[in-house]
Amino acid sequence: MEKLTTIIFSIFIALGMTSCTAGNQTDERTITTPAEQQSSSAAENSNETSAENEASSGEGKTLVVYYSATNNTEAVAGYIASATGGELYELVPTEPYTSDDLDWTDRDSRVSKEHDDESLRNVELENPVPDNWEDYDTVFIGYPIWWGIAAWPVNNFVTSNDFTGKTVIPFCTSSSSGIGESGTLLEEAAGTGSWLDGERFRSGQDEETVTEWVNSLNLN
Ligand SMILES: Cc1cc2nc3c(=O)[nH]c(=O)nc-3n(C[C@H](O)[C@H](O)[C@H](O)COP(=O)(O)O)c2cc1C
């Protein structure tokens, strides 16, 4: 199965596919947190109405949080910040990933080892908790897709913050995989907040497409 996954992913990359497919998602449940017990009701209530009801304590500010290893997600985050007037917040691993670390074709690379052993995916961040967190009532959270799920450096951000009263909107970039369950898994890990479905963009996505999506959310 592991080899098959790698082969399928290699084909996606080799063909440079950009369509939004389910791709090679795995059945991994990567994130476990103390907040999990509260998660089911948060998942069920994840719609715009409950978001409006809950999002009353903030000051209407938007934070665009992202992790990006090779800048594709960073670019999309920048477009979202421009479209919303929000503030950008980059998540920085205490031990950043080198290009060798990211070599998923090398079974001995850091990222491959972390993929193979879930216990290694608790990536420490320099900045898991944004300043003035309580001021934001809309939080975008962006990440690359790694093996069909959210790149795990975002996990510590999600489990370190209370999303109560906030509308949370996942977004991701990938070569070919769709957003899949990545946003739902993060929502379950967070256990709080009103999470929208989110969106996947291709690596190198143009600004116009991202802006159109932001406008379609009718956040104002
Ligand atoms: C370790 C690793 C695993 C990846 N797994 C997938 C995958 O399962 N499906 C996919 O379409 N792309 C996959 N990609 C490609 C990235 O999702 C894509 O290049 C993304 O835009 C990178 O975002 P970034 O530049 O913000 O880091 C993977 C890349 C890496 C480094």
The ligand as an SDF file (V2000), in Angstrom:
LIG
                    3D

 31 33  0  0  0  0  0  0  0  0999 V2000
    6.2630   15.7470    1.5940 C   0  0  0  0  0  0  0  0  0  0  0  0
    5.3400   16.1800    0.4920 C   0  0  0  0  0  0  0  0  0  0  0  0
    4.1790   15.4610    0.2540 C   0  0  0  0  0  0  0  0  0  0  0  0
    3.3040   15.8890   -0.7360 C   0  0  0  0  0  0  0  0  0  0  0  0
    2.1510   15.1580   -0.9360 N   0  0  0  0  0  0  0  0  0  0  0  0
    1.2860   15.5730   -1.9030 C   0  0  0  0  0  0  0  0  0  0  0  0
    0.0800   14.8640   -2.1190 C   0  0  0  0  0  0  0  0  0  0  0  0
   -0.2560   13.8870   -1.4500 O   0  0  0  0  0  0  0  0  0  0  0  0
   -0.7310   15.2930   -3.1320 N   0  0  0  0  0  0  0  0  0  0  0  0
   -0.4060   16.3750   -3.9000 C   0  0  0  0  0  0  0  0  0  0  0  0
   -1.1780   16.7060   -4.7740 O   0  0  0  0  0  0  0  0  0  0  0  0
    0.7200   17.0660   -3.6950 N   0  0  0  0  0  0  0  0  0  0  0  0
    1.5730   16.6970   -2.7120 C   0  0  0  0  0  0  0  0  0  0  0  0
    2.7210   17.4250   -2.4960 N   0  0  0  0  0  0  0  0  0  0  0  0
    2.9520   18.6520   -3.2530 C   0  0  0  0  0  0  0  0  0  0  0  0
    2.5790   19.8990   -2.4250 C   0  0  0  0  0  0  0  0  0  0  0  0
    1.3080   19.7610   -1.8160 O   0  0  0  0  0  0  0  0  0  0  0  0
    2.5470   21.1490   -3.2890 C   0  0  0  0  0  0  0  0  0  0  0  0
    3.7670   21.3080   -3.9620 O   0  0  0  0  0  0  0  0  0  0  0  0
    2.2300   22.3870   -2.4530 C   0  0  0  0  0  0  0  0  0  0  0  0
    1.8230   23.4330   -3.3100 O   0  0  0  0  0  0  0  0  0  0  0  0
    3.4370   22.8410   -1.6480 C   0  0  0  0  0  0  0  0  0  0  0  0
    3.0770   23.9810   -0.9080 O   0  0  0  0  0  0  0  0  0  0  0  0
    4.1670   24.9450   -0.2760 P   0  0  0  0  0  0  0  0  0  0  0  0
    5.0140   25.4790   -1.4120 O   0  0  0  0  0  0  0  0  0  0  0  0
    3.3820   26.0110    0.3780 O   0  0  0  0  0  0  0  0  0  0  0  0
    4.9790   24.1400    0.6830 O   0  0  0  0  0  0  0  0  0  0  0  0
    3.6090   17.0230   -1.5150 C   0  0  0  0  0  0  0  0  0  0  0  0
    4.8000   17.7310   -1.2670 C   0  0  0  0  0  0  0  0  0  0  0  0
    5.6490   17.3110   -0.2800 C   0  0  0  0  0  0  0  0  0  0  0  0
    6.9090   18.0910    0.0000 C   0  0  0  0  0  0  0  0  0  0  0  0
  1  2  1  0
  2  3  1  0
  2 30  2  0
  3  4  2  0
  4  5  1  0
  4 28  1  0
  5  6  2  0
  6  7  1  0
  6 13  1  0
  7  8  2  0
  7  9  1  0
  9 10  1  0
 10 11  2  0
 10 12  1  0
 12 13  2  0
 13 14  1  0
 14 15  1  0
 14 28  1  0
 15 16  1  0
 16 17  1  0
 16 18  1  0
 18 19  1  0
 18 20  1  0
 20 21  1  0
 20 22  1  0
 22 23  1  0
 23 24  1  0
 24 25  2  0
 24 26  1  0
 24 27  1  0
 28 29  2  0
 29 30  1  0
 30 31  1  0
M  END
$$$$
